[in-house]
Amino acid sequence: MADATYQPKVYRQQGGVRFVVASSGTLDIESGGEIDIEAGGRLSIGGTPFITSGGNVNISGLSSGTITSSGGIAGSSGTFTAGISGSSATLSGGIAASTGTFTGGLVSSSGFAGTTGGFSSGLSVGAALSVTSGISGASGVFSAGVSISSALSVGAALSLTSGLQGTTGNFSGGIALTSGVSGTTGGFSGAVTVGATLTASSGFVRAFESLATGLTNLASIGISQIWSSGSGGSSEGKIWALAAATGPGVEKFIVCIAAVSTTPATVRTYVGGTLIDGTITHFEFSTGAANRQWVHLLSENTTNWMTLSKSTDIVYVAT
């Protein structure tokens, strides 16, 4: 006699409105069979719709786990709030993500464009980032920066509104500038080293030392204007100290704009052990208002300036 408590693992609930697969029970679809969720139907996981009545897949219905695709993910639009990680991916609409890593590189033939689809935590690309038509966006900026371990190749123009700034970096192919180097914040605060040719159609502006009242020390580079005012002694006017050069090959121009022979403007070169042509300790400018006196110097090292050229009426003194 059969056990009266026997209950099958797969059964139709009394009333016929529900089909139950109990614990340890299975539902097998053999080869050629299928489950068809028609329009208006839905599939739920843990009570949360996974396939909605509209036919969309609700990934948030999964409490854990990942989606793995060996052939990449393709779609006309989509938002990935937790990022995308994969060896390849093609999206014809756009990408909006808080995090995400493309281990095999990201290639786009038409660039990246978006009004709000930025990368709020930065863009990290392990391979090269190749964009043939540039990167553009109204408000989709990279708030945390862009880090690229390989090369950055931009087929179109690269436009920067606040300059190019970095602690290290070389332009191995040279820099071509149509209007010089200029910027209030994105300038070159240190040196610019170009391995090839640097071409600037509008030239460079040389450093010009201020004519501040009371200035006594001349910088060791650029152009300085001096004059004779005040008294440094019975036969001297204003006394100026020329700083030593930081190394060889530094150019220095000094121009006198006003002086008189009775109290000439005096430039002392022996400050800090610096000399001119190995022997000269100071030189005097006796005129400048109408007949400007000048000198053009080039540093041999940190202790000696060489005279390249000068006006003939400057008095050199070796003491």
C-alpha positions in Angstrom: 0.0 0.0 0.0 1.4 3.4 -1.0 2.5 5.9 1.7 -0.4 8.4 2.1 2.1 11.2 2.8 3.8 10.9 -0.6 4.2 14.3 -2.3 5.8 14.7 -5.8 8.6 17.3 -6.3 6.9 18.7 -9.4 3.2 19.1 -9.3 0.2 21.3 -10.2 -1.2 23.1 -7.3 -4.8 22.3 -6.4 -7.1 24.5 -8.4 -4.8 24.4 -11.4 -3.6 28.0 -11.2 0.0 27.3 -10.3 2.7 24.8 -11.4 5.2 24.1 -8.6 8.8 22.8 -8.8 9.5 22.0 -5.1 13.0 21.8 -3.5 15.1 19.1 -5.2 12.8 19.1 -8.1 13.9 20.0 -11.6 12.4 21.3 -14.9 14.2 20.0 -17.9 13.9 21.4 -21.4 15.1 18.7 -23.9 16.8 19.4 -27.2 14.4 21.2 -29.5 12.2 22.4 -26.7 11.8 26.0 -25.6 10.2 28.3 -23.0 8.3 31.2 -24.7 7.4 34.2 -22.6 4.8 35.9 -24.8 4.0 39.7 -24.8 2.7 40.7 -21.4 4.4 37.8 -19.6 7.3 38.2 -17.2 10.0 36.2 -15.4 10.8 37.0 -11.7 13.8 36.1 -9.6 13.2 36.4 -5.8 10.0 38.2 -6.5 11.7 40.9 -8.6 10.9 40.9 -12.3 14.0 39.8 -14.3 12.3 39.8 -17.7 9.6 42.5 -17.6 6.2 42.6 -19.4 7.8 44.8 -22.0 10.5 42.3 -22.9 13.3 44.2 -21.2 15.9 42.4 -19.0 16.1 43.9 -15.5 19.7 43.2 -14.4 19.1 44.7 -11.0 16.9 41.7 -10.3 20.1 39.8 -9.7 21.2 40.2 -6.1 24.8 39.0 -6.9 26.9 37.7 -9.7 28.2 39.1 -13.0 27.3 39.1 -16.6 30.0 37.4 -18.8 30.2 37.7 -22.6 33.1 36.3 -24.5 32.0 38.1 -27.7 31.5 41.6 -26.2 28.4 43.6 -25.5 26.7 45.5 -28.4 23.8 47.9 -28.0 22.4 51.1 -29.4 22.1 52.7 -26.0 22.7 51.9 -22.4 23.9 53.0 -19.0 26.3 50.8 -16.9 26.2 52.2 -13.4 28.8 49.8 -12.1 31.2 50.0 -15.0 32.2 47.6 -17.8 35.0 45.1 -17.6 35.8 43.0 -20.7 38.3 42.2 -23.4 36.2 43.9 -26.1 33.1 46.0 -26.3 31.2 47.9 -29.0 28.5 50.4 -28.1 27.0 52.5 -30.9 25.1 54.8 -28.5 27.4 55.8 -25.6 28.9 54.8 -22.3 27.9 56.2 -18.9 29.7 54.6 -16.0 31.1 55.5 -12.6 33.8 52.9 -12.9 35.1 50.6 -15.6 38.2 49.2 -17.2 38.8 48.1 -20.8 41.7 45.6 -20.5 42.1 45.3 -24.3 41.9 49.0 -25.2 39.0 51.2 -26.3 38.8 52.1 -30.0 36.3 54.5 -31.4 36.1 55.6 -35.1 33.8 58.6 -34.4 35.2 59.8 -31.0 33.4 60.2 -27.7 30.5 62.7 -27.5 28.1 63.3 -24.7 26.3 66.0 -22.7 26.4 64.2 -19.3 28.0 60.8 -19.9 31.3 61.6 -18.3 33.7 59.4 -16.3 33.3 60.6 -12.7 36.2 58.5 -11.4 38.6 58.8 -14.2 39.4 56.8 -17.4 41.9 54.0 -17.1 43.1 52.4 -20.3 45.7 49.6 -20.1 46.5 49.7 -23.8 46.4 52.6 -26.3 43.5 55.0 -26.6 43.0 55.7 -30.3 40.4 58.4 -31.3 40.3 59.4 -35.0 38.0 62.4 -34.6 38.7 63.8 -31.1 36.8 63.9 -27.8 34.0 66.4 -27.3 31.3 67.0 -24.7 29.2 69.9 -23.3 29.4 68.8 -19.7 30.8 65.2 -19.8 34.3 66.0 -18.5 36.8 63.8 -16.8 36.6 65.1 -13.2 39.2 62.7 -11.9 41.7 62.9 -14.8 42.7 60.6 -17.6 45.5 58.0 -17.1 46.9 56.3 -20.2 49.8 53.9 -19.8 50.5 53.7 -23.5 50.3 56.2 -26.4 47.6 58.8 -26.9 46.8 59.2 -30.6 44.4 61.9 -31.8 43.6 62.1 -35.5 42.0 65.5 -35.4 42.9 68.6 -33.4 43.5 68.7 -29.7 42.1 71.9 -28.2 42.9 73.0 -24.7 41.4 76.1 -23.1 43.7 76.3 -20.2 47.0 75.0 -21.6 49.0 71.8 -21.2 50.5 71.1 -17.8 52.6 68.3 -16.6 55.6 67.4 -14.3 57.4 65.4 -17.0 57.0 64.9 -20.7 58.9 65.4 -24.0 57.6 66.1 -27.5 59.9 63.8 -29.5 58.6 65.1 -32.9 58.9 68.8 -32.2 56.4 71.5 -31.4 54.8 73.8 -34.1 53.3 77.0 -32.7 51.5 79.6 -34.8 51.3 82.3 -32.1 54.0 81.4 -29.6 53.6 80.0 -26.1 51.2 81.9 -23.8 49.0 81.1 -20.8 48.1 82.5 -17.4 47.8 79.0 -15.8 48.6 76.4 -18.4 52.1 77.7 -19.3 55.5 76.1 -19.1 56.7 77.0 -15.7 60.0 75.2 -16.1 62.1 74.5 -19.2 60.9 73.5 -22.6 63.1 70.9 -24.3 62.5 70.0 -27.9 64.4 67.2 -29.6 63.5 68.3 -33.1 62.8 71.8 -34.4 60.8 74.4 -32.5 59.0 76.7 -35.0 57.1 79.8 -33.9 55.8 82.1 -36.5 55.3 85.0 -34.1 58.5 84.6 -32.1 59.1 84.6 -28.3 58.9 87.4 -25.8 62.1 87.7 -23.8 62.1 88.3 -20.0 62.3 92.1 -19.2 63.4 93.2 -15.7 61.1 95.6 -13.9 62.1 99.3 -13.5 61.1 99.1 -9.8 62.3 102.0 -7.7 65.1 101.0 -5.4 66.0 97.9 -7.4 69.7 97.1 -6.8 70.2 93.5 -8.0 70.1 92.7 -11.7 68.8 89.2 -12.7 71.3 87.0 -14.5 69.0 86.5 -17.6 66.9 88.6 -19.9 67.1 92.4 -20.4 67.7 95.0 -17.6 67.3 98.8 -17.9 69.4 100.8 -15.5 69.8 104.5 -14.8 71.8 106.9 -12.6 69.9 108.1 -9.6 70.9 108.5 -5.9 74.5 108.6 -4.8 76.9 105.7 -4.2 79.9 107.9 -3.5 81.6 111.1 -4.7 82.0 109.8 -8.2 79.2 107.2 -8.5 75.5 107.2 -9.1 73.3 104.3 -8.5 75.1 101.0 -7.9 73.8 97.8 -9.4 74.9 94.2 -8.6 74.9 91.7 -11.4 73.9 88.2 -10.3 76.1 85.2 -11.2 74.7 83.0 -14.0 73.3 79.6 -13.2 75.6 78.0 -15.7 77.2 78.4 -19.1 75.4 79.8 -22.1 73.2 82.4 -20.3 72.6 85.6 -22.2 72.3 89.0 -20.5 71.6 92.5 -21.9 72.0 95.7 -19.9 70.9 99.0 -21.3 71.3 102.4 -19.6 68.4 104.8 -20.1 69.6 107.8 -18.1 73.0 108.7 -16.6 75.5 111.5 -16.4 79.3 111.4 -16.5 79.7 113.0 -13.1 77.7 110.3 -11.3 77.5 107.3 -13.7 75.4 104.2 -13.2 77.8 101.5 -11.9 77.3 97.8 -12.3 79.4 95.7 -10.0 80.3 92.2 -11.4 82.4 90.9 -8.5 79.4 90.1 -6.3 79.5 86.5 -5.5 82.9 86.1 -7.2 81.6 86.9 -10.7 83.8 88.7 -13.2 83.7 89.8 -16.8 86.3 88.5 -19.2 88.2 87.1 -16.2 89.4 90.4 -14.8 86.8 93.2 -14.8 85.1 93.9 -11.5 82.7 96.7 -12.5 81.8 99.0 -15.4 80.2 102.4 -15.7 77.5 103.9 -17.9 77.9 107.7 -18.2 75.1 108.5 -20.6 71.7 107.0 -21.7 69.1 109.6 -22.3 70.0 110.5 -25.8 73.0 108.2 -26.5 72.1 104.9 -24.9 75.0 102.7 -23.6 74.6 99.0 -23.6 76.4 95.7 -23.1 75.6 92.1 -24.3 77.0 89.3 -22.1 77.2 85.5 -22.3 78.1 83.4 -19.3 81.1 81.1 -19.7 80.3 79.5 -16.3 79.0 80.6 -12.9 81.9 82.9 -12.2 82.7 84.6 -15.5 80.7 86.6 -18.1 82.1 87.0 -21.6 81.6 90.3 -23.5 79.9 89.6 -26.9 79.4 93.2 -27.8 79.0 96.7 -26.2 78.7 100.3 -26.9 82.2 101.9 -27.3 81.8 104.5 -24.5 81.3 102.1 -21.5 84.2 102.3 -19.0 85.5 98.9 -17.8 87.4 98.9 -14.6 89.6 96.0 -13.4 90.6 96.5 -9.8 
